[in-house]
Amino acid sequence: MDKKELFYSIARPNIRDLEEYDPGPVSPELVRISSNENNLGVSEKAMEAIINAVSECNRYGDSRCDGLREKLARKYGTSPDRFVIGNGLDGVFTMLGRAFIRPDDEVVCGELTFSVYAEMAEIMGGKAVRVPMTEDMGLDVDGFIRAVTDKTRMVVFCNPNNPTGTAVGAGEIRKMLDAVPEGVLFVLDEAYIEFADESVADGMTLLDEYPNLMVCRTFSKVYGLAGLRVGWIAGDAELMRYLYKVREPYVVSVPAAAGAEAAIDDTGFLTRSVDTARNEKKRFYDFFRSNGIKFISSQTNFILLPLGDISAPLRDGLLKEGIIVRLLRFRGSGIIRITVGLPEENTLLMEKFMKVYDAACRVA
Ligand SMILES: Cc1ncc(COP(=O)(O)O)c(C=O)c1O
């Protein structure tokens, strides 16, 4: 047997044909507006704490990140035992899969949403049930309710949703929570919530009412710490115990925990990040409107352009200009996701955009 066949036969059947994650081209020379990072950089306070923590790296840290959990508990007016800290939210979803998903379980998620939910289900031998998007490319609340069957173990609702930037209010989240049986776990991924306006649900305010609800947030987006890898999940303390059973000890490094703790206190950095994203989004909306470019209004730090066949040549053309945006697919058609960058980066994109767009239209 050749090596390829041999190793294929050794790998678990449900992961053999999974696609590996493709981050797309990244290079320091490019204007990077493809991964929904915070291009303002790292908060000074977080940086100082990370550097100071390096001198403690000969020791294992505090395995459960008690300092960070206590700080989060104070911020959200609840108790530390309701939080579990992970190696980014990606790490949190690994824990959710390991703790709760059995073979053949169904995980309900959006048709066009963050890809990790479906992967988590499939890696564990479960099945992702993808709910078709609404006509205006939002997540379909009634569709989510209809998709729940007696095989459903978990519902994952991304609010605001990546990559559409759409979001729903508390009434819609309650409608789903009231309809879903208590034995179905409801995971609300709020990775981008800080960028949203008041009309968008804040899952943390619903935790006490719904014991099957869990809320996820991350330090990778508004906090500007994507490379540090810290995310968290909050839920009923009894439920969180099962995540601790599968959580790798010391999974969050000492500098990562210290940086995240300090980042919470840097309110000036947070305000600047939110304001920049909001102001720059308005500039983009005006630009797209005045040039007749289709876009979806966003509650996040990115904007989706459903441009179909123009998308691939547009991405390639922008890459030649030194700007990297994200090309994704929806129902066989291309879509472009642009992260709202620094004002000067956005200005550069706007300067180059129409020339590249017109050329892309000719190719498409
Ligand atoms: C909706 C959503 N959830 C989770 C994540 C993962 O975040 P982290 O960097 O904390 O793993 C992302 C990252 O892009 C995301 O868009």
The ligand as a Gaussian input file, in Angstrom:
#p B3LYP/6-31G(d) Opt

LIG

0 1
 C      -17.843000      34.630000      14.214000
 C      -16.494000      34.218000      14.646000
 N      -16.381000      33.401000      15.703000
 C      -15.195000      33.011000      16.140000
 C      -14.035000      33.413000      15.503000
 C      -12.732000      32.871000      16.010000
 O      -12.130000      33.794000      16.797000
 P      -10.790000      33.462000      17.586000
 O       -9.731000      34.290000      16.949000
 O      -11.119000      33.877000      18.989000
 O      -10.508000      31.995000      17.470000
 C      -14.090000      34.250000      14.409000
 C      -12.859000      34.670000      13.720000
 O      -12.838000      35.179000      12.656000
 C      -15.360000      34.653000      13.957000
 O      -15.485000      35.423000      12.880000

